[in-house]
Amino acid sequence: MTETDLLAALSGSAVGLILGVIGGGGSILAVPLLLYVVGVSNPHVAIGTSALAVSVNAFANLIAHSRAGNVKWPCAIVFGLSGVAGAWLGSMLGKMVDGKQLIFLFGVVMVVVALSMLRPRKSEGDPTVRITPAIAARLVGIGLATGGLAGFFGIGGGFLIVPGIMLGSGMAMLNAVGSSLFSVGVFGLTTAVSYAQDGLIDWRLAGVFIVGGLAGGLVGTRLSGALAARKGLLTRVFAAVVLVVAFYVMAKSAGVA
């Protein structure tokens, strides 16, 4: 294993660990880690590789949530499949933007993610919700918009998908978290296919990153129970880290760091 492989595995483990302990938002660090820790020189390759890794990890976590009965499949499928068109269009637009400009905008999104993580999440909602024509229409519209953003930046988009599904369907937070993983998976896969067509995925690094992410996720899931009482504090600390990384990403892409 080369030094690059080791750094990719450790970076993937860090993302997986964060996701396992505090939930959504951790994958936002995948692109900065690939760029500034692993050493991927092309921002578009970092985004394409990250999208593939995030997709695989999302589908892996989806299995566990599905077995626990947390996934509202009709809502998840309508939201996810409607967002595929948005993700494809977003990924096509993202590849047309200069790499440095795209990474600067990515830093701005990281700031939004960090601030959203600091907001208290409401657990209210209907855990028995069933899809209706009105709910389906709302999910299609929100799914298209969310998929577009996820595809443009090559991110999982869980921080957007969870509130989006809740807004469109009225389901409870636990169900939204579980159901969102289907969308994270299909959005990431759609983006990865788009980038792969232009040779913008490092398959070796993606594989190593994925293995590291799965290992980190297993550890994080086990730790989540023991750290449940401190989850709020951990989330705030992680949000602060994301803010610091966001400012570094924006400074680096602007040539001032």
C-alpha positions in Angstrom: 0.0 0.0 0.0 1.4 3.4 -1.0 1.4 6.5 1.1 -1.5 7.9 -1.0 -3.5 4.8 -0.4 -2.9 5.0 3.3 -4.0 8.6 3.4 -7.1 7.8 1.3 -8.0 4.9 3.7 -7.5 7.1 6.8 -9.6 9.9 5.2 -12.4 7.5 4.3 -12.3 6.1 7.9 -12.6 9.7 9.3 -15.7 10.4 7.1 -17.2 7.0 8.0 -16.5 7.5 11.7 -18.2 11.0 11.7 -21.2 9.7 9.8 -21.6 6.8 12.2 -21.4 8.9 15.3 -23.4 12.0 14.5 -25.2 11.2 11.2 -25.5 13.3 8.1 -23.1 16.0 7.1 -19.8 14.1 7.5 -19.5 13.4 3.7 -19.1 17.1 3.1 -15.4 16.6 4.2 -14.7 14.0 1.5 -13.7 16.4 -1.3 -11.4 18.6 0.9 -9.8 15.5 2.3 -9.1 14.1 -1.2 -7.7 17.5 -2.3 -5.6 18.6 0.6 -4.8 15.4 2.5 -4.7 12.6 -0.1 -3.2 15.1 -2.7 -5.7 14.8 -5.7 -4.6 17.7 -7.9 -7.7 18.0 -10.1 -10.8 19.3 -8.3 -13.1 17.6 -10.7 -11.5 14.2 -10.1 -11.8 14.8 -6.3 -15.6 15.5 -6.8 -16.2 12.5 -9.1 -14.2 10.2 -6.8 -16.0 11.5 -3.7 -19.4 11.1 -5.3 -18.8 7.4 -5.9 -17.5 6.8 -2.4 -20.4 8.7 -0.8 -22.9 6.7 -2.9 -21.5 3.3 -1.9 -21.4 4.2 1.8 -24.9 5.6 1.7 -26.3 2.3 0.2 -24.4 0.4 2.8 -26.0 2.4 5.6 -29.4 2.2 3.9 -29.5 -1.6 4.4 -29.2 -1.2 8.2 -31.9 1.5 8.3 -34.2 -0.6 6.1 -33.9 -3.6 8.3 -34.8 -1.4 11.3 -38.0 -0.2 9.5 -36.9 3.4 9.3 -37.2 3.8 5.5 -40.5 5.0 4.0 -39.9 3.4 0.6 -42.6 5.0 -1.5 -41.6 8.5 -0.5 -37.9 7.6 -0.7 -38.2 6.2 -4.2 -40.3 9.2 -5.5 -37.9 11.7 -4.0 -34.8 9.9 -5.1 -35.8 9.1 -8.7 -37.1 12.5 -9.3 -33.8 14.0 -8.2 -31.8 11.8 -10.5 -32.6 14.2 -13.4 -31.5 17.1 -11.3 -28.3 15.4 -10.2 -27.4 14.6 -13.8 -28.0 18.2 -15.0 -26.2 19.5 -11.9 -23.2 17.3 -12.6 -23.0 18.4 -16.2 -23.0 22.0 -15.2 -20.4 21.4 -12.5 -18.0 20.0 -15.0 -18.3 23.1 -17.1 -17.2 25.4 -14.2 -13.5 26.1 -13.6 -12.1 23.9 -10.9 -11.0 26.7 -8.6 -14.3 28.5 -8.8 -16.2 25.3 -8.2 -14.2 24.5 -5.1 -14.7 28.1 -3.8 -18.4 27.6 -4.2 -18.1 24.3 -2.5 -16.5 26.1 0.5 -19.6 28.4 0.6 -21.8 25.3 0.7 -19.7 23.9 3.6 -20.5 27.1 5.5 -24.2 26.6 4.9 -23.9 22.9 6.0 -22.1 23.9 9.2 -24.7 26.5 10.1 -27.5 24.1 9.4 -25.9 21.5 11.8 -26.0 24.1 14.6 -29.7 24.5 14.3 -31.8 22.2 16.6 -33.6 19.5 14.7 -37.2 18.9 15.3 -38.3 15.3 15.9 -42.0 16.0 15.3 -43.6 14.4 12.3 -45.9 11.6 11.3 -44.1 8.2 11.6 -47.1 6.5 9.8 -47.2 8.8 6.8 -48.3 7.4 3.5 -47.7 8.8 0.1 -50.6 10.7 -1.6 -50.7 12.5 -5.0 -50.2 15.9 -3.2 -47.2 14.5 -1.2 -45.8 12.9 -4.4 -46.0 16.2 -6.3 -44.1 18.1 -3.5 -41.5 15.4 -3.3 -40.9 15.5 -7.1 -40.3 19.3 -7.0 -38.1 19.3 -4.0 -36.2 16.2 -5.2 -35.4 17.8 -8.5 -33.9 20.9 -6.8 -32.0 19.0 -4.2 -30.6 16.5 -6.8 -29.4 19.5 -8.9 -27.4 20.9 -6.0 -26.0 17.5 -5.0 -24.9 16.8 -8.6 -23.4 20.2 -9.1 -21.1 19.9 -6.0 -20.7 16.1 -6.0 -21.9 15.8 -2.4 -24.3 13.4 -0.8 -26.6 16.2 0.1 -28.1 14.6 3.2 -28.2 17.9 5.0 -30.6 19.1 2.2 -32.4 15.8 1.6 -33.5 15.2 5.2 -35.4 18.5 5.6 -36.6 18.3 2.0 -38.2 14.9 2.6 -39.7 16.1 5.9 -41.1 19.3 4.1 -42.5 17.3 1.3 -44.1 14.4 3.2 -44.4 15.4 6.8 -42.6 12.2 8.0 -40.7 12.0 11.3 -37.0 12.8 11.6 -35.9 9.1 12.1 -37.8 8.1 9.0 -36.4 11.1 7.0 -32.8 10.2 8.0 -33.3 6.6 6.9 -35.2 7.4 3.7 -32.7 10.1 2.7 -30.0 7.5 2.3 -31.7 6.2 -0.9 -31.5 9.6 -2.4 -27.9 10.2 -1.2 -27.0 6.9 -2.9 -28.7 7.5 -6.3 -27.7 11.1 -6.5 -24.0 10.2 -5.8 -24.2 7.3 -8.3 -25.7 9.6 -11.0 -23.0 12.2 -10.4 -20.3 9.5 -10.4 -21.5 8.0 -13.7 -21.5 11.5 -15.3 -17.9 12.2 -14.1 -16.8 8.7 -15.1 -17.8 9.3 -18.7 -15.2 12.0 -18.8 -12.5 10.0 -17.0 -12.8 12.1 -13.8 -12.8 9.3 -11.2 -9.7 7.8 -9.7 -11.0 4.2 -9.3 -8.2 3.0 -7.1 -8.5 5.9 -4.6 -12.3 5.5 -4.6 -12.0 1.8 -3.7 -9.5 2.5 -0.9 -11.6 5.5 0.4 -14.8 3.3 0.4 -13.1 0.5 2.3 -11.9 3.0 4.9 -15.3 4.6 5.1 -17.0 1.3 5.7 -14.6 0.4 8.5 -14.9 3.9 10.1 -18.7 3.6 9.8 -18.7 0.3 11.7 -16.7 1.9 14.5 -18.8 5.0 14.5 -22.0 3.1 14.7 -20.8 1.3 17.8 -19.6 4.5 19.4 -22.8 6.3 18.7 -24.7 4.6 21.5 -22.0 5.3 24.1 -21.7 8.9 23.0 -25.5 9.5 22.5 -25.6 11.8 25.5 -22.9 14.0 24.0 -24.2 13.9 20.4 -25.3 17.5 20.5 -21.8 18.7 21.7 -20.1 16.5 19.1 -22.3 17.9 16.4 -21.4 21.5 17.4 -17.7 20.7 17.5 -17.9 19.0 14.1 -19.8 22.0 12.7 -17.0 24.3 13.9 -14.4 22.0 12.2 -16.4 22.2 9.0 -16.5 26.0 9.2 -12.7 26.1 9.6 -12.2 23.8 6.7 -14.6 25.8 4.6 -12.7 29.0 5.1 -9.4 27.2 4.3 -11.0 25.8 1.1 -12.2 29.2 0.0 -8.8 30.8 0.8 -6.9 28.1 -1.0 -9.1 28.3 -4.1 -8.8 32.1 -4.1 -5.0 31.8 -3.9 -4.6 33.5 -0.5 -3.5 30.4 1.4 
